[in-house]
Amino acid sequence: MASMSVDQPITVAEAAPVGARWVLATLSLCVLLSSLGTSVANVALPTLARALGAPFQQVQWVVLAYLLAMTTLIVSVGRLGDLTGRRRLLLIGLALFTGASGFCGLAPGLGALVAARAAQGLGASAMTALALAFVGGTVPKDRIGRAMGLMGTMSAVGTALGPSLGGALIAAWGWRAIFLVNLPLGGLALLLAWWALPADRGPADRGPANREPADRMSSSSDRPRFDAAGTVLLGGTLALYALAMTLGRGHWGVLNLALLAAAVVGAGLFALVEARVVSPLVRLGLLRDPVVGPGLAGSGAVATVMATTFVVGPFYLARAVGLSPAGVGLVMSAGPLMSALAGVPAGRLVDRFGAACASVAGLAAMVAGTVLMALAGLGPQGPIWGVAAYVGSIAVLTAGYALFQAANNTAVMSGVPAGRRGVVSGILNLARNLGLITGASALGAVFALASGVPDITTAPAGAVAAGMRVTFLVAGGLVALALLVTAKARRHSSLEM
């Protein structure tokens, strides 16, 4: 059977005979479901521990299996979509996600549930990576910012909706309902994708964007091949890194250091293989591109900072401000809500003022937001001041994040050749996922260390406020560095045009 390709740029008319809005609706639902798959399971962990009679260290693999599968395979899935057809692979990913959700809901025990969650994460990796790739190929350039903003909004909605939806479903029908709810939603997404997404292009339509350079091509074939060796090495390296960052829940030991060292070795081996393989999974030269390289670094940096809010926020609001668990949950929803509200307006700003300007402005707002978060710990720690300071700070930080993400995704995906959109989209999402993992672990450790107490869960208000100040000053320095790199790269890129 001949392989399929989606190498040529596709116009909106070619892409969406049923309407470009239906294409965006389909892709939005894919992004919503993949982010919902992450957040909805977190709230179920205590219930799962009781229902399955397992300790938390084992039950947490219900979340980790999904994240690991999604993180380790997202680049490979993106590249496979470039080679075999994005529509076809997205349909397979949706079918796998939906079917695995059903198996999750029917799982007889923890082992089967973890295995099904890994399969669900694999489907989610295709849904996430290929959604951005489709946006880059089907939306006119003067509207890509809005489309990227919409994708960011749907990701934020899924993250924000997960805890409340999961809690309601568990209360009404038990833990199995949080997975079975994906059956009708996934089925709807699958039908929409089948109907609305553009057909994959055939080999006769393959353009130069997806061809390997002539001096690197094998004499036996002019067709790019899938890099199996690079896929195995990258997947193993990412799995080692993710495990190093997540095992121990912020308490590092010998095992974490050994896993991290193995990940460093794996990264070196991956770079060596990619420099020699005929058709590499990731072109290392792509990372030196003045837009793509800084864009990936910036995406990882800002995700690291945003993950910090989910680690530090609950302790600050509970221990320093004195809120109840219900109050903490309500105030913590301000961040995802702001992200959801800011996504589309941020995209419009990108389309109007350009991705370069908007990305710098977004990072500048994030620097201001981190400084405000640090200053929040200096004021009186009563509920009124504490809540106002937190919500105001997180609003500035999250609005800046939404603007940067829309601008950065637009800048990176707009300049990528058609035949590489899948793999670059996968790398963009990978940078974000690694940033989230790193932020929760590394900056979470900074927070615990800066608090100066052996157990952060029982720390007094002053210790928590001190830890918050130091953590967000470190986070602000990270964003400031990303701002300098991005501003320099964007200026260099504009001079070359």
LINSUL-V324823 format. One record per pair of residues at least 12 apart in sequence whose C-alpha atoms are under 10 Angstrom apart, sorted by the first residue. I is the first residue (numbers start at 1). J is the second residue. Records with the same first field share a line. If there is no record, write none. Layout:
# LINSUL-V324823
I: J ; J
This chain:
# LINSUL-V324823
2: 84 ; 202 ; 203
3: 83 ; 84 ; 85 ; 201 ; 202 ; 203 ; 223
4: 81 ; 82 ; 83 ; 84 ; 85 ; 86 ; 87 ; 88 ; 199 ; 200 ; 201 ; 202 ; 203 ; 204 ; 205 ; 206
5: 80 ; 81 ; 82 ; 83 ; 84 ; 85 ; 86 ; 87 ; 199 ; 200 ; 201 ; 202 ; 203 ; 204 ; 205 ; 206 ; 207 ; 210 ; 418 ; 419
6: 81 ; 82 ; 83 ; 84 ; 85 ; 86 ; 87 ; 134 ; 137 ; 198 ; 199 ; 200 ; 201 ; 202 ; 203 ; 205 ; 206 ; 207 ; 210 ; 418 ; 419 ; 420 ; 421 ; 422
7: 82 ; 83 ; 85 ; 86 ; 137 ; 200 ; 201 ; 202 ; 203 ; 205 ; 206 ; 207 ; 208 ; 209 ; 210 ; 211 ; 417 ; 418 ; 419 ; 420 ; 421
8: 137 ; 200 ; 201 ; 205 ; 206 ; 207 ; 208 ; 209 ; 210 ; 417 ; 418 ; 419
9: 136 ; 137 ; 138 ; 207 ; 209 ; 417 ; 418 ; 419
10: 134 ; 136 ; 137 ; 138 ; 139 ; 140 ; 198 ; 201 ; 418
11: 137 ; 138 ; 139 ; 140 ; 198
12: 137 ; 138 ; 139 ; 140 ; 198
13: 138 ; 139 ; 198
14: 138 ; 198 ; 199
15: 134 ; 137 ; 138 ; 139 ; 196 ; 197 ; 198 ; 199 ; 200
16: 138 ; 139 ; 195 ; 196 ; 197 ; 198 ; 199
17: 195 ; 196 ; 197 ; 198
18: 195 ; 196 ; 197 ; 198
19: 196 ; 197
20: 138 ; 139 ; 196 ; 197
21: 139 ; 196
22: 192 ; 193 ; 195 ; 196 ; 197
23: 131 ; 134 ; 135 ; 138 ; 139 ; 192 ; 193 ; 195 ; 196 ; 197 ; 198
24: 131 ; 134 ; 135 ; 138 ; 139 ; 147 ; 148 ; 150 ; 151 ; 196 ; 197
25: 150 ; 151 ; 189 ; 192 ; 193 ; 196
26: 131 ; 188 ; 189 ; 190 ; 191 ; 192 ; 193 ; 194 ; 195 ; 196 ; 197
27: 90 ; 127 ; 128 ; 130 ; 131 ; 132 ; 134 ; 135 ; 147 ; 150 ; 151 ; 154 ; 189 ; 192 ; 193 ; 196 ; 197
28: 127 ; 128 ; 131 ; 132 ; 147 ; 148 ; 150 ; 151 ; 152 ; 153 ; 154 ; 155 ; 189
29: 127 ; 131 ; 151 ; 154 ; 155 ; 158 ; 185 ; 186 ; 188 ; 189 ; 190 ; 192 ; 193
30: 90 ; 93 ; 94 ; 124 ; 126 ; 127 ; 128 ; 130 ; 131 ; 151 ; 154 ; 155 ; 185 ; 186 ; 189 ; 190 ; 193
31: 124 ; 125 ; 127 ; 128 ; 129 ; 130 ; 131 ; 132 ; 150 ; 151 ; 152 ; 153 ; 154 ; 155 ; 156 ; 157 ; 158
32: 127 ; 128 ; 151 ; 152 ; 153 ; 154 ; 155 ; 156 ; 157 ; 158 ; 159 ; 161
33: 94 ; 97 ; 98 ; 124 ; 127 ; 128 ; 154 ; 155 ; 157 ; 158 ; 159 ; 162 ; 182 ; 185 ; 186 ; 189
34: 66 ; 70 ; 94 ; 97 ; 120 ; 121 ; 123 ; 124 ; 125 ; 126 ; 127 ; 128 ; 154 ; 155 ; 158 ; 159
35: 124 ; 128 ; 154 ; 155 ; 156 ; 157 ; 158 ; 159 ; 160 ; 161 ; 162
36: 154 ; 155 ; 156 ; 157 ; 158 ; 159 ; 160 ; 161 ; 162 ; 163 ; 165 ; 166 ; 178 ; 182
37: 63 ; 66 ; 67 ; 97 ; 101 ; 117 ; 120 ; 121 ; 124 ; 158 ; 159 ; 162 ; 178 ; 179 ; 182
38: 62 ; 63 ; 64 ; 66 ; 67 ; 70 ; 121 ; 124 ; 158 ; 159 ; 162 ; 163
39: 63 ; 158 ; 159 ; 160 ; 161 ; 162 ; 163 ; 164 ; 165 ; 166
40: 63 ; 158 ; 159 ; 160 ; 161 ; 162 ; 163 ; 164 ; 165 ; 166 ; 167 ; 169 ; 178 ; 179
41: 60 ; 62 ; 63 ; 66 ; 117 ; 162 ; 163 ; 166 ; 167 ; 175 ; 178 ; 179
42: 60 ; 62 ; 63 ; 162 ; 163 ; 166 ; 167
43: 162 ; 163 ; 164 ; 165 ; 166 ; 167 ; 170 ; 175 ; 178
44: 59 ; 62 ; 63 ; 163 ; 166 ; 167 ; 169 ; 170 ; 174 ; 175 ; 176 ; 178
45: 59 ; 60 ; 61 ; 62 ; 63 ; 175
46: 59 ; 60
47: 59 ; 170 ; 174 ; 175
48: 60 ; 62 ; 110 ; 174 ; 175 ; 176
49: 110
51: 109 ; 110 ; 174 ; 175
52: 108 ; 109 ; 110
53: 109 ; 110
54: 109 ; 110
57: 247 ; 248 ; 249
58: 110 ; 111 ; 114
59: 110 ; 111 ; 113 ; 114
60: 114 ; 247
61: 110 ; 111 ; 113 ; 114 ; 115 ; 117 ; 118
62: 104 ; 110 ; 111 ; 113 ; 114 ; 115 ; 116 ; 117 ; 118
63: 114 ; 117 ; 118 ; 121
64: 114 ; 117 ; 118 ; 121 ; 242 ; 243 ; 246 ; 247
65: 113 ; 114 ; 115 ; 116 ; 117 ; 118 ; 119 ; 120 ; 121 ; 122
66: 114 ; 115 ; 116 ; 117 ; 118 ; 119 ; 120 ; 121 ; 122 ; 123 ; 124 ; 125
67: 117 ; 118 ; 120 ; 121 ; 122 ; 124 ; 125 ; 239 ; 242 ; 433 ; 437
68: 117 ; 118 ; 121 ; 122 ; 235 ; 238 ; 239 ; 240 ; 241 ; 242 ; 243 ; 433
69: 117 ; 118 ; 119 ; 120 ; 121 ; 122 ; 123 ; 124 ; 125 ; 235 ; 238 ; 239
70: 118 ; 119 ; 120 ; 121 ; 122 ; 123 ; 124 ; 125 ; 126 ; 127 ; 128 ; 129 ; 429 ; 430 ; 433
71: 121 ; 122 ; 124 ; 125 ; 235 ; 238 ; 239 ; 242 ; 426 ; 427 ; 429 ; 430 ; 431 ; 432 ; 433 ; 434 ; 437
72: 121 ; 122 ; 125 ; 231 ; 232 ; 233 ; 234 ; 235 ; 236 ; 237 ; 238 ; 239 ; 240 ; 241 ; 242 ; 430 ; 433 ; 434
73: 121 ; 122 ; 123 ; 124 ; 125 ; 126 ; 129 ; 231 ; 232 ; 234 ; 235 ; 236 ; 238 ; 239 ; 426 ; 430
74: 121 ; 122 ; 123 ; 124 ; 125 ; 126 ; 127 ; 128 ; 129 ; 130 ; 235 ; 422 ; 423 ; 425 ; 426 ; 427 ; 428 ; 429 ; 430 ; 433
75: 125 ; 126 ; 129 ; 231 ; 234 ; 235 ; 281 ; 282 ; 422 ; 423 ; 424 ; 425 ; 426 ; 427 ; 428 ; 429 ; 430
76: 125 ; 126 ; 129 ; 226 ; 227 ; 228 ; 230 ; 231 ; 232 ; 234 ; 235 ; 281 ; 282 ; 422 ; 423 ; 426 ; 427
77: 89 ; 90 ; 93 ; 122 ; 123 ; 125 ; 126 ; 127 ; 128 ; 129 ; 130 ; 231 ; 422 ; 423 ; 425 ; 426
78: 90 ; 125 ; 126 ; 127 ; 128 ; 129 ; 130 ; 131 ; 132 ; 133 ; 281 ; 420 ; 421 ; 422 ; 423 ; 424 ; 425 ; 426 ; 427
79: 129 ; 130 ; 226 ; 227 ; 231 ; 280 ; 281 ; 282 ; 419 ; 420 ; 421 ; 422 ; 423 ; 424 ; 425 ; 426 ; 427
80: 126 ; 225 ; 226 ; 227 ; 281 ; 422 ; 423
81: 126 ; 129 ; 130 ; 133 ; 200 ; 419 ; 420 ; 421 ; 422 ; 423
82: 130 ; 133 ; 200 ; 210 ; 224 ; 226 ; 418 ; 419 ; 420 ; 421 ; 422 ; 423
83: 203 ; 210 ; 223 ; 224 ; 225 ; 226 ; 419 ; 420 ; 422 ; 423
84: 200 ; 201 ; 202 ; 203 ; 226
85: 199 ; 200 ; 201 ; 202 ; 422
86: 126 ; 127 ; 129 ; 130 ; 131 ; 133 ; 134 ; 197 ; 198 ; 199 ; 200 ; 201 ; 421 ; 422
87: 130 ; 131 ; 134 ; 193 ; 194 ; 196 ; 197 ; 198 ; 199 ; 200 ; 201
88: 193 ; 194 ; 197 ; 199 ; 200
89: 123 ; 126 ; 127 ; 130
90: 123 ; 124 ; 125 ; 126 ; 127 ; 128 ; 129 ; 130 ; 131 ; 134 ; 190 ; 193 ; 194 ; 197
91: 123 ; 126 ; 127 ; 189 ; 190 ; 191 ; 192 ; 193 ; 194 ; 197
92: 123 ; 126 ; 127 ; 190
93: 119 ; 120 ; 121 ; 122 ; 123 ; 124 ; 125 ; 126 ; 127 ; 128 ; 130 ; 190
94: 120 ; 122 ; 123 ; 124 ; 125 ; 126 ; 127 ; 186 ; 187 ; 188 ; 189 ; 190 ; 191 ; 193
95: 120 ; 123 ; 183 ; 186 ; 187 ; 189 ; 190
96: 116 ; 119 ; 120 ; 121 ; 122 ; 123 ; 124 ; 126 ; 186
97: 116 ; 117 ; 118 ; 119 ; 120 ; 121 ; 122 ; 123 ; 124 ; 125 ; 126 ; 127 ; 182 ; 183 ; 186 ; 187
98: 119 ; 120 ; 123 ; 124 ; 179 ; 180 ; 181 ; 182 ; 183 ; 184 ; 185 ; 186 ; 187 ; 189 ; 190
99: 116 ; 119 ; 120 ; 123 ; 180 ; 182 ; 183 ; 186 ; 187
100: 113 ; 115 ; 116 ; 117 ; 118 ; 119 ; 120 ; 121 ; 122 ; 123 ; 179 ; 180 ; 182 ; 183
101: 113 ; 116 ; 117 ; 119 ; 120 ; 121 ; 176 ; 177 ; 178 ; 179 ; 180 ; 181 ; 182 ; 183 ; 186
102: 116 ; 120 ; 176 ; 177 ; 179 ; 180 ; 181 ; 182 ; 183
103: 115 ; 116 ; 117 ; 119 ; 120 ; 176 ; 179 ; 180
104: 116 ; 117 ; 118 ; 119 ; 120 ; 176 ; 177 ; 178 ; 179 ; 180
105: 175 ; 176 ; 177 ; 178 ; 179 ; 180 ; 181 ; 182 ; 183
106: 176 ; 177 ; 179 ; 180
107: 176
117: 179
125: 426 ; 429 ; 430
126: 422 ; 426
128: 151 ; 155 ; 425 ; 426 ; 429
129: 421 ; 422 ; 423 ; 424 ; 425 ; 426 ; 427 ; 428 ; 429 ; 430
130: 421 ; 422 ; 423 ; 424 ; 425 ; 426
131: 148 ; 151 ; 422 ; 425 ; 426
132: 147 ; 148 ; 151 ; 409 ; 410 ; 413 ; 421 ; 422 ; 424 ; 425 ; 426 ; 428 ; 429
133: 413 ; 414 ; 416 ; 418 ; 419 ; 420 ; 421 ; 422 ; 423 ; 424 ; 425 ; 426
134: 197 ; 198 ; 413 ; 418 ; 421 ; 422 ; 425
135: 147 ; 148 ; 151 ; 410 ; 413 ; 414 ; 421
136: 148 ; 409 ; 410 ; 412 ; 413 ; 414 ; 415 ; 416 ; 417 ; 418 ; 421 ; 422 ; 425
137: 413 ; 414 ; 416 ; 417 ; 418 ; 421
138: 197 ; 198
140: 414
141: 351 ; 410 ; 414
142: 348 ; 350 ; 351 ; 352 ; 354
143: 347 ; 348 ; 350 ; 351 ; 352 ; 410
144: 347 ; 348 ; 350 ; 351 ; 406 ; 407 ; 409 ; 410 ; 411 ; 413 ; 414
145: 343 ; 344 ; 345 ; 346 ; 347 ; 348 ; 349 ; 350 ; 351 ; 352 ; 354 ; 355 ; 403 ; 405 ; 406 ; 407 ; 408 ; 409 ; 410 ; 411 ; 414
146: 343 ; 344 ; 345 ; 346 ; 347 ; 348 ; 349 ; 350 ; 351 ; 352 ; 406 ; 407 ; 410
147: 343 ; 344 ; 347 ; 348 ; 351 ; 406 ; 410
148: 343 ; 344 ; 346 ; 347 ; 348 ; 350 ; 402 ; 405 ; 406 ; 407 ; 408 ; 409 ; 410 ; 413
149: 339 ; 340 ; 341 ; 342 ; 343 ; 344 ; 345 ; 346 ; 347 ; 348 ; 349 ; 350 ; 402 ; 403 ; 404 ; 405 ; 406 ; 407 ; 409 ; 410
150: 340 ; 341 ; 342 ; 343 ; 344 ; 345 ; 346 ; 347 ; 406
151: 340 ; 343 ; 344 ; 347 ; 405 ; 406
152: 339 ; 340 ; 341 ; 342 ; 343 ; 344 ; 346 ; 347 ; 401 ; 402 ; 403 ; 405 ; 406 ; 409
153: 336 ; 337 ; 338 ; 339 ; 340 ; 341 ; 342 ; 343 ; 344 ; 345 ; 346 ; 347 ; 402 ; 406
154: 339 ; 340 ; 341 ; 343 ; 344
155: 336 ; 339 ; 340 ; 343
156: 335 ; 336 ; 337 ; 338 ; 339 ; 340 ; 341 ; 342 ; 343 ; 402
157: 336 ; 337 ; 338 ; 339 ; 340 ; 341
158: 336 ; 340
159: 333 ; 336 ; 337 ; 340
160: 332 ; 333 ; 334 ; 335 ; 336 ; 337 ; 339 ; 340
161: 333 ; 336 ; 337
162: 178
163: 329 ; 333
164: 329 ; 333
165: 178
166: 178 ; 179 ; 181
169: 181
203: 223
206: 223 ; 419
207: 417 ; 418 ; 419
208: 417 ; 418 ; 419
209: 416 ; 417 ; 418 ; 419 ; 420
210: 223 ; 224 ; 417 ; 418 ; 419 ; 420 ; 421
211: 223 ; 224 ; 279 ; 419 ; 420
212: 224 ; 225 ; 278 ; 279 ; 280
213: 278 ; 279
215: 278
216: 276 ; 277 ; 278 ; 279
217: 278 ; 279
218: 278 ; 279
223: 279
224: 278 ; 279 ; 280
225: 278 ; 279 ; 280 ; 281
226: 278 ; 279 ; 280 ; 281
227: 273 ; 274 ; 277 ; 278 ; 279 ; 280 ; 281 ; 282
228: 279 ; 280 ; 281
229: 270 ; 273 ; 274 ; 277 ; 280 ; 281
230: 269 ; 270 ; 271 ; 272 ; 273 ; 274 ; 277 ; 279 ; 280 ; 281 ; 282
231: 270 ; 280 ; 281 ; 282
232: 270
233: 263 ; 266 ; 267 ; 268 ; 269 ; 270 ; 271 ; 273 ; 274
234: 263 ; 266 ; 267 ; 269 ; 270 ; 271 ; 281 ; 282
235: 266 ; 270
236: 262 ; 263 ; 266 ; 267 ; 270
237: 259 ; 260 ; 262 ; 263 ; 264 ; 265 ; 266 ; 267 ; 268 ; 269 ; 270
238: 260 ; 263 ; 264 ; 266 ; 267 ; 430 ; 434
239: 259 ; 263
240: 256 ; 258 ; 259 ; 260 ; 261 ; 262 ; 263 ; 264 ; 266
241: 256 ; 257 ; 259 ; 260 ; 261 ; 262 ; 263 ; 264 ; 266 ; 267 ; 434 ; 437 ; 438
242: 256 ; 259 ; 260 ; 263 ; 433 ; 434 ; 437 ; 438 ; 441
243: 255 ; 256 ; 259 ; 260 ; 263 ; 437
244: 256 ; 257 ; 258 ; 259 ; 260 ; 261 ; 262 ; 263 ; 437 ; 438 ; 441
245: 257 ; 259 ; 260 ; 434 ; 437 ; 438 ; 439 ; 440 ; 441 ; 442
246: 437 ; 438 ; 440 ; 441 ; 442
247: 259 ; 441
248: 441
249: 440 ; 441 ; 444 ; 445
250: 440 ; 441 ; 442 ; 443 ; 444 ; 445 ; 446 ; 448
251: 441 ; 442 ; 444 ; 445 ; 448
252: 441 ; 442 ; 445
270: 282
271: 283 ; 284
281: 420 ; 423
282: 420 ; 423 ; 424 ; 427
283: 420 ; 423 ; 424
286: 416 ; 424
287: 424
289: 412 ; 489 ; 493
290: 412 ; 485 ; 486 ; 488 ; 489 ; 490 ; 491 ; 492 ; 493 ; 494 ; 496
291: 356 ; 408 ; 411 ; 412 ; 413 ; 415 ; 416 ; 486 ; 489 ; 490 ; 492 ; 493
292: 408 ; 409 ; 411 ; 412 ; 413 ; 415 ; 416 ; 424 ; 427 ; 428 ; 489
293: 412 ; 486 ; 489
294: 408 ; 412 ; 482 ; 483 ; 485 ; 486 ; 487 ; 488 ; 489 ; 490
295: 359 ; 404 ; 405 ; 407 ; 408 ; 409 ; 410 ; 411 ; 412 ; 428 ; 431 ; 482 ; 485 ; 486 ; 489 ; 490
296: 408 ; 409 ; 412 ; 424 ; 427 ; 428 ; 429 ; 430 ; 431 ; 432
297: 428 ; 431 ; 432 ; 435 ; 482 ; 485 ; 486
298: 359 ; 363 ; 404 ; 405 ; 408 ; 428 ; 431 ; 432 ; 435 ; 478 ; 479 ; 481 ; 482 ; 483 ; 485 ; 486
299: 401 ; 404 ; 405 ; 408 ; 409 ; 428 ; 429 ; 430 ; 431 ; 432 ; 433 ; 434 ; 435 ; 482
300: 428 ; 429 ; 430 ; 431 ; 432 ; 433 ; 434 ; 435 ; 436 ; 437 ; 438 ; 439 ; 482
301: 431 ; 432 ; 434 ; 435 ; 436 ; 438 ; 439 ; 475 ; 478 ; 479 ; 480 ; 481 ; 482 ; 483
302: 363 ; 366 ; 397 ; 400 ; 401 ; 404 ; 405 ; 431 ; 432 ; 435 ; 436 ; 439 ; 475 ; 476 ; 478 ; 479 ; 482
303: 401 ; 405 ; 431 ; 432 ; 433 ; 434 ; 435 ; 436 ; 437 ; 438 ; 439 ; 440 ; 479
304: 431 ; 432 ; 433 ; 434 ; 435 ; 436 ; 437 ; 438 ; 439 ; 440 ; 441 ; 442 ; 443 ; 475 ; 478 ; 479
305: 366 ; 370 ; 397 ; 401 ; 435 ; 436 ; 438 ; 439 ; 440 ; 443 ; 471 ; 472 ; 474 ; 475 ; 476 ; 478 ; 479
306: 335 ; 366 ; 370 ; 394 ; 397 ; 398 ; 401 ; 435 ; 436 ; 439 ; 440 ; 475
307: 433 ; 435 ; 436 ; 437 ; 438 ; 439 ; 440 ; 441 ; 443 ; 444
308: 435 ; 436 ; 437 ; 438 ; 439 ; 440 ; 441 ; 442 ; 443 ; 444 ; 446 ; 447 ; 468 ; 471 ; 472 ; 475
309: 332 ; 335 ; 370 ; 373 ; 394 ; 397 ; 439 ; 440 ; 443 ; 444 ; 468 ; 471 ; 472
310: 332 ; 335 ; 436 ; 439 ; 440 ; 444
311: 439 ; 440 ; 441 ; 443 ; 444 ; 445 ; 447
312: 440 ; 443 ; 444 ; 447 ; 448 ; 464 ; 465 ; 467 ; 468 ; 471 ; 472
313: 328 ; 329 ; 331 ; 332 ; 373 ; 390 ; 394 ; 468
314: 327 ; 328 ; 329 ; 331 ; 332
315: 328 ; 456 ; 457 ; 458 ; 459 ; 461 ; 464 ; 465 ; 468
316: 328 ; 376 ; 377 ; 381 ; 386 ; 387 ; 390 ; 461 ; 462 ; 463 ; 464 ; 465 ; 466 ; 467 ; 468
317: 329 ; 331 ; 332 ; 381 ; 383 ; 386 ; 387 ; 390 ; 461 ; 464 ; 465
318: 383 ; 457 ; 461 ; 464
319: 381 ; 456 ; 457 ; 458 ; 459 ; 460 ; 461 ; 462 ; 463 ; 464 ; 465
320: 377 ; 380 ; 381 ; 382 ; 383 ; 386 ; 459 ; 460 ; 461 ; 462 ; 463 ; 464 ; 465 ; 466 ; 468
321: 377 ; 380 ; 381 ; 382 ; 383 ; 384 ; 385 ; 386 ; 387 ; 390 ; 461 ; 464 ; 465
322: 381 ; 382 ; 383 ; 386 ; 387 ; 461
323: 382 ; 383 ; 386 ; 387
327: 387
328: 387
331: 387 ; 388 ; 390 ; 391
332: 387 ; 390 ; 391 ; 394
333: 391
334: 390 ; 391 ; 392 ; 394 ; 395 ; 398
335: 390 ; 391 ; 392 ; 393 ; 394 ; 395 ; 396 ; 397 ; 398 ; 399
336: 394 ; 395 ; 398
337: 395 ; 398
338: 391 ; 394 ; 395 ; 396 ; 397 ; 398 ; 399 ; 402
339: 394 ; 395 ; 397 ; 398 ; 399 ; 400 ; 401 ; 402 ; 403
340: 398 ; 399 ; 402
341: 399 ; 402
342: 395 ; 398 ; 399 ; 400 ; 401 ; 402 ; 403
343: 398 ; 399 ; 401 ; 402 ; 403 ; 405 ; 406
344: 402 ; 403 ; 406
345: 399 ; 402 ; 403 ; 406
346: 358 ; 362 ; 399 ; 400 ; 401 ; 402 ; 403 ; 404 ; 405 ; 406 ; 407
347: 402 ; 403 ; 404 ; 405 ; 406 ; 407 ; 410
348: 403 ; 406 ; 407
349: 403 ; 406 ; 407
350: 403 ; 404 ; 406 ; 407 ; 408 ; 410 ; 411
351: 406 ; 407 ; 410
353: 407
354: 407 ; 410 ; 411
355: 403 ; 404 ; 405 ; 406 ; 407 ; 408 ; 409 ; 410 ; 411 ; 412 ; 414 ; 490
356: 404 ; 407 ; 408 ; 410 ; 411 ; 486 ; 487 ; 489 ; 490 ; 491 ; 493 ; 494
357: 404 ; 407 ; 487 ; 490 ; 491
358: 400 ; 403 ; 404 ; 405 ; 406 ; 407 ; 408
359: 400 ; 401 ; 402 ; 403 ; 404 ; 405 ; 406 ; 407 ; 408 ; 409 ; 410 ; 411 ; 483 ; 486 ; 487 ; 490
360: 400 ; 403 ; 404 ; 407 ; 408 ; 482 ; 483 ; 484 ; 485 ; 486 ; 487 ; 488 ; 490
361: 400 ; 401 ; 403 ; 404 ; 407 ; 483 ; 487
362: 396 ; 397 ; 398 ; 399 ; 400 ; 401 ; 402 ; 403 ; 404 ; 405 ; 406 ; 407 ; 408 ; 483
363: 397 ; 399 ; 400 ; 401 ; 402 ; 403 ; 404 ; 405 ; 476 ; 479 ; 480 ; 481 ; 482 ; 483 ; 484 ; 486 ; 487
364: 397 ; 400 ; 401 ; 404 ; 476 ; 479 ; 480 ; 482 ; 483 ; 484
365: 396 ; 397 ; 398 ; 399 ; 400 ; 401 ; 403 ; 404 ; 479
366: 393 ; 394 ; 395 ; 396 ; 397 ; 398 ; 399 ; 400 ; 401 ; 402 ; 403 ; 404 ; 475 ; 476 ; 479 ; 480 ; 483
367: 396 ; 397 ; 400 ; 472 ; 473 ; 475 ; 476 ; 477 ; 478 ; 479 ; 480 ; 481 ; 482 ; 483
368: 393 ; 396 ; 397 ; 400 ; 476 ; 479 ; 480
369: 392 ; 393 ; 394 ; 395 ; 396 ; 397 ; 398 ; 399 ; 400 ; 401 ; 472 ; 476
370: 393 ; 394 ; 396 ; 397 ; 469 ; 471 ; 472 ; 473 ; 474 ; 475 ; 476 ; 477 ; 479
371: 393 ; 397 ; 469 ; 472 ; 473 ; 474 ; 475 ; 476 ; 477
372: 389 ; 390 ; 392 ; 393 ; 394 ; 396 ; 397 ; 469 ; 472 ; 473 ; 476
373: 389 ; 390 ; 391 ; 392 ; 393 ; 394 ; 396 ; 397 ; 468 ; 469 ; 471 ; 472 ; 473 ; 476
374: 390 ; 393 ; 465 ; 466 ; 467 ; 468 ; 469 ; 470 ; 471 ; 472 ; 473 ; 474 ; 475 ; 476
375: 389 ; 390 ; 393 ; 465 ; 468 ; 469 ; 472 ; 473
376: 388 ; 389 ; 390 ; 391 ; 392 ; 393 ; 465 ; 468 ; 469
377: 389 ; 390 ; 461 ; 462 ; 463 ; 464 ; 465 ; 466 ; 467 ; 468 ; 469 ; 470
378: 462 ; 465 ; 466 ; 468 ; 469
379: 465
381: 461 ; 462 ; 465
405: 432
408: 428 ; 486
409: 425 ; 428 ; 429
411: 490
412: 424 ; 425 ; 428
413: 425 ; 428
439: 475
443: 470 ; 471 ; 472 ; 474 ; 475
444: 467 ; 471
445: 471
446: 467 ; 468 ; 470 ; 471 ; 472 ; 474
447: 463 ; 464 ; 465 ; 466 ; 467 ; 468 ; 469 ; 470 ; 471 ; 472 ; 474
448: 463 ; 464 ; 467 ; 468 ; 471
449: 467 ; 470 ; 471
450: 463 ; 464 ; 465 ; 466 ; 467 ; 468 ; 469 ; 470 ; 471
451: 463 ; 464 ; 465 ; 466 ; 467 ; 468 ; 469 ; 470 ; 471
452: 464 ; 466 ; 467
453: 467
